């Protein structure tokens, strides 16, 4: 079998630590560096599994008097584990244990930024475990809020944007009573808007588009006495996201955004000043967006999303048929 890049790196790392030319700390640092390289934009799940293997080897080499290196092995391993596409909660639970073991050590020996990055990653794992009833959304929010004390918008706009986005999504997922639903939605909108104060289209296009799309989603379903106003704001936010998301470079994200925009148009009158005249034009525009999104979803094997859009197209066909 022809060795993969991942195989070659693993063999090189293992050969290096067998050498007598490096100290124990240098060997561990080498393993950490090799593992981090494997998990940075991995091309296959095997590269992530190889990274976990190297972190475990680093932990085996790590004596008690190198606590920071041990914590960095644990934290890096947690990040590799949470990225491996396994079904079920076991790998996420292992990542959670790695982060929680590393954090007290990092808090004592590492920089605030390193601690905050681990808290941020722990929040992602906890949020993923909520669906398996192995964590609560409140726990995930608490981890994010600890991280955001360090990753402020002024000093770390990209990290701040991701944190606020995750916090907002966590708010929207909280199991609250109907009486508190409006408050939850409002807090999510505030989190998206807070992040957008520091993230710009020019400097942070990916984060900017993500936040605008998610803000628009929240506005679209925000309980309010001004639904048309919120829908118009949502359309404007989707248009901002589409300045970055296009069919050539980001086809799935583009399809998601135009489908979301179609959802707004489906319920928006053509003339907001005279809603009694209906929304035939907006329905036709929504139909066009749905058709384009459905083709992209089909082309990229997004069966579930394609089926959802197909249902919306049926609803639009009924609405247009009734109008004619």
C-alpha positions in Angstrom: 0.0 0.0 0.0 1.3 3.5 -0.9 1.8 5.4 2.4 -0.4 8.4 2.8 0.9 11.8 4.0 -0.6 11.0 7.3 1.3 7.6 7.5 4.6 9.3 6.6 4.2 12.0 9.3 3.4 9.4 12.0 6.3 7.3 11.1 8.6 10.3 11.0 7.4 11.4 14.4 7.8 8.0 16.0 11.3 7.6 14.5 12.3 11.0 15.9 11.3 10.2 19.4 13.3 6.9 19.4 16.4 9.0 18.7 18.7 9.9 21.6 19.5 13.2 20.0 16.5 15.0 21.7 15.5 15.5 25.3 12.2 14.2 26.6 10.6 17.7 26.4 11.8 18.2 22.9 10.3 14.8 21.9 6.9 15.7 23.4 6.9 19.1 21.7 7.8 17.4 18.4 4.8 15.0 18.8 2.5 17.9 19.6 3.7 19.8 16.6 3.3 16.8 14.3 -0.2 16.1 15.6 -1.3 19.7 15.3 -0.1 19.7 11.7 -2.2 16.6 11.0 -5.4 18.0 12.4 -5.0 21.4 10.7 -7.4 21.1 7.7 -7.3 17.3 7.6 -8.2 15.6 4.3 -9.3 12.3 5.9 -10.6 11.1 9.3 -7.5 8.9 9.5 -5.3 12.0 9.8 -7.3 13.0 12.9 -7.0 9.5 14.3 -3.2 9.6 13.7 -3.1 13.0 15.6 -4.9 11.4 18.5 -2.3 8.5 18.4 0.6 11.0 18.6 -1.0 13.0 21.5 -1.4 9.7 23.4 2.3 8.9 22.7 3.2 12.3 24.1 1.2 11.6 27.2 3.0 8.3 27.7 6.4 10.1 27.5 5.3 13.0 29.7 6.8 12.9 33.3 5.0 14.5 36.2 7.3 17.5 36.2 6.1 18.6 32.7 2.5 19.5 33.6 2.1 22.1 30.8 3.2 19.7 28.1 0.8 17.2 29.5 -2.1 19.7 29.4 -1.2 20.6 25.8 -1.3 17.0 24.7 -4.7 16.6 26.4 -6.1 19.8 24.9 -4.8 19.0 21.4 -6.2 15.5 21.7 -9.6 16.8 22.7 -9.7 19.0 19.6 -8.7 16.1 17.3 -11.3 13.8 19.0 -14.2 16.3 18.7 -13.4 16.7 15.0 -13.5 13.0 14.1 -16.9 12.2 12.4 -18.1 9.4 14.6 -21.7 8.7 15.4 -22.7 8.5 19.1 -21.4 10.4 22.1 -18.3 8.3 23.1 -15.7 10.3 21.2 -17.2 13.6 22.4 -17.2 12.3 25.9 -13.5 11.4 25.6 -12.8 14.9 24.3 -14.7 16.4 27.2 -12.6 14.4 29.7 -9.4 15.5 28.0 -10.4 19.2 28.1 -11.6 19.1 31.7 -8.4 17.4 32.7 -6.2 19.9 30.9 -8.0 23.1 32.1 -6.9 23.2 35.7 -3.3 22.7 34.6 -3.6 25.4 31.9 -5.2 27.8 34.3 -2.1 27.5 36.5 0.7 27.5 33.9 -0.6 28.7 30.5 -1.6 32.1 29.1 -5.2 33.4 29.4 -5.6 32.9 25.6 -4.6 29.2 25.8 -7.1 28.7 28.6 -9.8 30.5 26.7 -9.3 28.5 23.6 -9.7 25.3 25.6 -12.9 26.6 27.2 -14.2 27.6 23.8 -13.5 24.1 22.5 -15.1 22.5 25.6 -18.2 24.6 24.9 -18.4 23.1 21.4 -18.1 19.6 22.8 -20.7 20.2 25.5 -23.1 21.7 22.9 -22.6 18.5 20.8 -23.3 16.3 23.8 -26.6 18.0 24.5 -28.3 15.9 21.8 -27.2 12.8 23.6 -28.4 14.0 27.0 -24.8 14.0 28.2 -24.5 17.7 28.8 -26.8 20.8 29.1 -26.9 23.8 27.0 -26.4 25.9 30.1 -23.0 24.2 30.6 -22.0 25.0 27.0 -23.0 28.7 27.5 -21.0 28.9 30.7 -17.9 27.6 28.9 -18.3 30.1 26.1 -18.9 33.0 28.5 -15.6 32.2 30.3 -13.8 32.2 27.0 -15.3 35.5 25.9 -13.8 37.3 28.9 -10.5 36.8 27.2 -11.5 36.8 23.5 -13.0 40.3 23.4 -14.2 41.9 20.2 -11.6 44.5 20.4 -8.6 42.2 20.7 -9.8 39.0 19.1 -12.7 39.8 16.7 -12.7 36.4 14.9 -12.8 34.3 18.1 -15.3 36.7 19.6 -17.5 36.4 16.6 -17.5 32.6 16.7 -18.2 32.6 20.5 -21.1 35.0 20.1 -22.5 32.9 17.2 -22.2 29.8 19.3 -23.8 31.5 22.4 -26.7 32.7 20.2 -27.3 29.3 18.8 -27.2 27.8 22.3 -29.7 30.4 23.5 -32.1 29.4 20.6 -31.7 25.7 21.7 -32.5 26.3 25.3 -35.6 24.4 26.5 -37.5 27.3 27.9 -41.2 27.8 28.6 -43.3 29.7 26.0 -43.3 32.7 28.3 -39.5 33.0 28.1 -39.3 32.2 24.4 -39.3 35.9 23.3 -36.5 36.7 25.8 -34.4 33.8 24.5 -34.8 34.9 20.9 -34.0 38.5 21.8 -30.8 37.4 23.6 -29.8 35.4 20.5 -30.3 38.4 18.2 -28.3 40.6 20.6 -25.4 38.1 20.5 -25.3 38.1 16.7 -25.5 41.9 16.6 -22.7 42.2 19.2 -20.4 40.0 17.1 -21.1 42.0 14.0 -19.9 45.2 15.7 -16.4 43.8 15.5 -16.5 41.6 12.3 -16.3 43.2 8.9 -17.0 42.1 5.4 -13.4 43.0 4.3 -11.4 41.7 7.2 -13.4 38.6 8.2 -15.6 37.6 5.3 -16.4 34.0 6.4 -17.4 35.0 9.9 -19.3 38.0 8.6 -21.4 35.9 6.3 -22.1 33.3 8.9 -23.2 35.9 11.4 -25.4 37.7 8.9 -27.1 34.5 7.8 -27.7 33.4 11.4 -28.9 36.8 12.5 -31.4 36.8 9.6 -32.6 33.3 10.7 -33.2 34.6 14.2 -35.0 37.7 13.0 -37.2 35.7 10.7 -38.6 33.7 13.7 -38.4 36.4 16.3 -41.6 36.8 18.3 -42.5 40.5 17.8 -45.4 42.9 17.2 -43.5 44.0 14.0 -43.0 40.8 12.0 -42.8 42.6 8.6 -40.1 44.9 9.9 -38.1 41.9 11.2 -38.5 40.1 7.9 -37.2 43.1 5.9 -34.2 43.2 8.3 -33.7 39.5 7.7 -33.7 40.0 3.9 -31.1 42.7 4.2 -29.0 40.4 6.4 -29.2 37.5 3.9 -28.1 39.9 1.2 -25.1 40.8 3.2 -24.3 37.1 3.7 -24.6 36.6 -0.1 -21.8 39.1 -0.7 -19.5 36.3 0.5 -21.5 33.1 -0.1 -21.7 32.3 -3.8 -22.5 29.2 -5.8 -18.9 28.8 -7.1 -16.9 29.0 -3.9 -19.4 28.1 -1.1 -22.2 26.2 -2.8 -23.8 24.6 0.2 -23.7 27.8 2.3 -25.0 29.7 -0.7 -27.9 27.2 -1.1 -28.7 27.4 2.6 -28.8 31.2 2.5 -31.0 31.5 -0.6 -33.4 28.9 0.8 -33.6 30.9 4.0 -34.2 34.0 2.0 -37.0 32.2 0.1 -38.6 31.3 3.5 -38.9 35.1 4.2 -40.3 35.9 0.8 -42.9 33.2 1.1 -44.5 35.1 4.0 -43.8 38.7 2.9 -46.3 40.8 1.0 -45.1 42.4 -2.3 -46.1 45.8 -1.0 -45.6 46.0 2.8 -47.7 49.2 2.9 -50.6 47.3 1.3 -50.4 43.7 2.4 -54.0 43.1 1.2 -52.7 42.9 -2.4 -50.9 39.6 -1.7 -47.4 38.4 -2.5 -47.5 36.8 -6.0 -44.2 38.4 -7.0 -42.4 37.3 -3.8 -43.8 33.8 -4.2 -42.3 33.5 -7.7 -39.0 34.9 -6.5 -39.0 32.4 -3.6 -39.8 29.6 -6.0 -36.8 30.5 -8.1 -34.5 30.5 -5.0 -35.9 27.2 -3.8 -35.4 25.6 -7.3 -31.8 26.8 -7.4 -31.1 25.6 -3.9 -32.7 22.2 -4.5 -30.4 21.6 -7.5 -27.3 22.4 -5.5 -28.4 20.2 -2.6 -29.0 17.4 -5.1 -25.7 17.9 -6.8 -23.8 17.7 -3.5 -25.8 14.8 -2.0 -27.7 16.8 0.6 -30.7 14.6 0.4 -32.5 15.7 3.6 -32.2 19.4 2.7 -33.3 18.7 -0.9 -36.4 17.0 0.4 -37.2 19.9 2.7 -37.0 22.3 -0.2 -39.1 20.0 -2.3 -41.9 20.3 0.3 -41.6 24.1 0.2 -41.9 24.1 -3.6 -45.1 22.1 -3.3 -46.5 24.7 -0.9 -45.6 27.5 -3.3 -47.1 25.8 -6.2 -50.4 25.5 -4.2 -50.3 29.2 -3.3 -49.6 30.3 -6.8 -52.3 28.0 -8.2 -54.8 29.5 -5.7 -53.9 33.0 -6.8 -54.4 32.3 -10.5 
